[in-house]
Amino acid sequence: MDARRRIPPFAELSGNEIDNPVDTPDNDSLPDLLSMVEQNEALYAALAGLDALPRQLLALAYFKGLSHEEIADYTQLPLGTVKSHLRRSLGRLRTMLTIKD
């Protein structure tokens, strides 16, 4: 955990990155942007459909980047329980996010 604290929150920009800004979106990329927004809304709705504990474990794994072992230490849960909750939760999310035609 100490190694993560040593990483500065924002990396300094070099002169090249300032002189060459990121391309601005054109009209062709707007549908892609809308699709991404819709996917994010679907993901958050699916996450809200999970129980609190599995949602917290997923957040620790994917948003904090913790390993299964780190999550088990942090939550004081057995490693097998953490792995089982994560596997079942990912399966539920996959089912909820599958597009039904």
Secondary structure, 3 states (H helix, E strand, C coil): CHHHHHCCCCCCCCHHHHHCCCCCCCHHHHHHHHHHHHHHHHHHHHHHCCCHHHHHHHHHHHCCCCCHHHHHHHHCCCHHHHHHHHHHHHHHHHHHHCCCC
